[in-house]
Amino acid sequence: MILYDLKCADGHRFEAGLASMFDDNPRCRCGAETSRVPASVRQLGTADTGRSREEMPTTWRGIQQGHPDVVRGWHREMSRREKLEEKHPELAGDRRPVLAHEGAFEGRPLRAGDPLATKVAQATFGTTKEATA
């Protein structure tokens, strides 16, 4: 069964299911002849991941001094985001804690699990060799 959008000479529009594309168009309920028209675009919804963790508030002012409605709204949004990240881990990004983000590590933060000696030697001395005592 193929669904077609049809229109009669009087301007009535309707949808009809035909067994084949070669079948004749059905008549309109007013009795007039009909013709097939291009189907209208049906966009039911759009994909949206919601706000990222970076966009969520991190300060007391960001949640309007703890206003209950604002806190409730952000909690709902954060819960949705967590469920989405559980289903699609690639959206979560790097969740390791940042150990250093200033000075030599401003452009590339040092994160938990990074090879510490190599990163510090590279940032401090511009080399990847570990210092020996």
N, C-alpha and C positions, 0 to 999 in steps of 0.2 A: 504494500500500500504506500502510495506516494502522496504527500500533502502538497496541495497547490493553493495559492492565493488567487481568488477569482474576483472579477468585477463585472457588473452588468452595465447596460447603457444608462440606467437611471442613477448610477453612482453607488449602488449597494456593494459593499465588499464583504467577502466571507472566505472561509477556508474549507476545502473539500478534499477528501481522500479518494484517489483513483487507483485502480488496480494496475494500470499501465500508463506510460506516458503517451500512448497512442489512443487511449480512450477519449471519447467525446466529452466536452465540458458539460457538467450538469447545468440545468436552468436555474435561474435565481428564484427565490421564493415569490417574487413579484411576477414571474413567468417570462422575463426577458432573457435573451441570449447572453451568455457570459464569455469573457475572454480571460486568459491567464495573465497575471501581472507579476513583475519581479517580487520575490518575497521580501518582506521588510526585515531589517536587521533587528535581531532580538538579543539584547545584551542583558542578561539576568543579573550579573554581578561582576565585579572586578576582583582580581587577586590583590590582596593587600596584606603585607606581613605585619602591619602596625608599626608602632614606634620602636626604634632600636633601644638597647640599654643605654647608649650614650645620650639619647634624648630624654631619658627619664630624670626627674628631679633628684638632686643629691643634697639639697639644703633644706633647712626649716622654712625658709622663704619660698622655696620651690613648691612646697605643699601648702602654702598659704597659712603658715603657723599651725599646721595640724588640723585644718578645717576638716570635719568628718566626711563631708561629701567629696572633697578633693582626695583625701586619703583613700576612701572607698573606691573611687574611680581609678586611681593609679594602681591600687591593689588588683582590681579586676583586669586592667590592661597588662600588668606584670605577670599575672597568672596565665593569661592567654599567651603571652610571649614565651613563658617557660614551657608550656605545653607544645607550642610550635617548635621550639628549639629541641625538645625531646624527640619529636617526630623527624625533624630535619636538622641534625647537629651542625651542618655546614653553615647555618645561619647564626650560630652561637658565637663564632669567632674565637679568639684566644681568651679563655677565661682564667688563665693563670694570674696570680697576684703580681703586681708590679713591685719590684724590690727597690729599684732606683730609676728616677725619671728626670733628674736634674744634671747639670754640668755636662760631662761627656756622654751621658745617656739621654740627653734631651731629645734627640732625633730618633733614637732607637732604644726604648726603655729596656732595662734589665728585668727579666721575668723569672719567677721561680721555675727551677728545672733547667735553666740555661747553664752551659758550662761556665761556671763563675770565674775561674782563673783565666781562661782564654778571653772572656769578654772584658774583664778588668784590664788585662795586659794590653789588649787591642785598644781600648778606650784611653788608657793612660799613656802607653808608650808607642802606640801605633804598630805593635807587633802581635803575633798570635802565639809566640813562645811564652811558656810559663817561666816566671822568675824562679831561680834556684838560690837556695841559701848557702 
